[in-house]
């Protein structure tokens, strides 16, 4: 019996003894039993992981700021008072939501905030600037002033609130 005949007999014997769902695959000049169901399941897990990763990447910078119900629990401020944007640069979280109040920028530009909670807005002035604001739930309000060509942007707000707006809409959110 030659060496090739002996190998053929070995392969035939292994093929007869292999459990259902197993196949013999050559690995480095020897045959190794591989469970195709396990191999298929691993492939599905890898595909699902890649799909989830691409979905989470696509969620960033999509222009939508998403908050959970627990992240938007501020009640309206009890007294109406203008809000200077410089006051938004606090390390402390706000205690109320300034709905319906006036947002005042350093150059005197004013934006009337809506009567309902959440959302954001923008306006253009007769000057070379555009103005924007965004409510970020319990992290407060952020505001920005940008040159019309977006070459310069000045922002105000809690660091976490600004991070969330940047994650959702990019660092040039005020120019959209």
Beta strands, then each sheet from edge to edge (+ up, - down):
strand 1: 22-27
strand 2: 30-35
strand 3: 83-84
strand 4: 102-104
strand 5: 110-112
strand 6: 120-124
strand 7: 129-135
strand 8: 141-147
strand 9: 153-156
sheet 1: 1+ 2-
sheet 2: 3+ 4+ 5-
sheet 3: 6+ 7- 8+ 9-
end
